[in-house]
Amino acid sequence: MTTSVPAPRIPEAVHRRRWAILGVLMLSLLIVVLDNSILNVAIKTIATPAPTGLGATQSEIEWAINSYTLVFAGLLFTAGLIGDRLGRKKVLLGGLVVFGIGSALAAESGSPGQLITYRAVMALGAAFVMPATLAVLMNVFERSEQPKAIGIWAGGVGLAIAIGPITGGALLDHFWWGSVFLINVPIVLVALALMVWLVPDSRDPKPGRLDPVGVVLSVLGLVLLVYGIIKGGELADFTDAKVLATIIAGVVVLIGFVVYEKRSDHPSLDVTYFRNKVFSAAMAAIALVFFALMGVTFFGVFYTQSVRGYSPLESGLLMLPLAAAQMIFAPRARLLVDRFGNKATTTAGMLLIAATLAAFATFEADTPIWLLEVVFFLMGTGMAHIMTPTSVVIMQALPREKAGSASALSNTFRQVGGALGIAVLGSVLATSYRNGIEDKLGALPPGLRDTAGESIEATLGIAEKLGPRGQALVTPAYDAFLHAMHVTALWGTGVALVGAVVVAAFLPGKPPAAQASKQEPELISTGD
């Protein structure tokens, strides 16, 4: 079968404004990614009792993060199919409107339950924004420029990681916690205006049918699984009958999802992709690195703010080295891949992530802060040398016409890996903390004792209410949290080491020089 690439297929008027269009797409991407990095800084404030925060428990905070992630990940494929059918510009505009409305509602939440619900609304909008931005990009750039454009598009994630914590910290220093969501609204309005003016519409002339059963099964399975894990951490008992039943039900539904998708003639997830071992290994690497990283980010906020006493803004600034390393090294990671191959580069990245996680297991309340900064920088460096090579491998493992599916799938694994990381490592943190603080809470009334054991914020909050009598709880709370953080960091280290083994076993090494030169034209053309 011949594959002829037509001469310029992009209208001249669109071609002239392609970089401006890319800027608008990146603005849309920015607010979707920015939202999660902003929320990470606000976690401690939201956990603080009213009127400062919502008094959210650790479990409720995890759900405020996971409700967004799970809805987003579960709907990505369906959103892509709807965009192909109705037109990507229409779907992008609609997604931004829903995201903006959800942000405004989240800002005015009166309870943790409302915040969780409105975060899910935001995710519904975000799910339509993310795949549509890449689909529009593919339709405004010629094939030769697509790799460069996608590289810049992906760099938006690093930019959001850098801007998010600083923006969130600055807002929390001057306004109430809801401002971290309200900030999205003016950005959405600007993006909508620019999009209507600049972005052309496009659609697939032969769109696939929707897969509502598959979507429901995937979302239901993930929600049951993660809810069971969070509940197990909250109860500090993973053998509880309800916890086990929920986790098993989630696994069964997800197995049912895979079986259904395998038999469907219009699946939202083509499971035959995973017969390719290289593709599967790259997906596993993405999921595992975000599993480890999101869990660490979760406890890192409590370490810097609750134990070290930094403000939300200062805590955000402390994350800058991680984002800076990603922005510096992600565009250059291909140089190492060209020299040493995917296997060596990605395995080294995974081992570096494992080492930085292990470093957290040594941190105490008085560890020099420059050491934390070095660890964050090395963590960002490791991530850059995992995400870029694995993304290239995923895009090249499938035919060119499946590039959109490959991109959406890698994003789904990233989101789900992150959600499970927060759930599993958050549960390990909660269980270890409860076990460490329990015997110090004997003097408290039974009702308060249970609440105080949930998290370091809960213990410190009750200690503050008790006045001088509560001061005896402060040092034990710090000690229990640091021990729990050390245990959680070692779990994360183990996950990263598993990732290193997976990529070392299955990712391709450096091809021989003759073979590499033969493949070069094909590699350039499949960069989309």
PyMOL commands that set and color helices and strands:
alter all, ss='L'
color gray80, all
select helices_A, chain A and resi 12-16+18-47+58-86+88-107+112-138+143-174+179-182+184-198+212-235+241-263+271-275+277-307+312-318+320-340+342-360+369-397+400-440+446-452+456-506+513-525
alter helices_A, ss='H'
color red, helices_A
deselect
rebuild
show_as cartoon
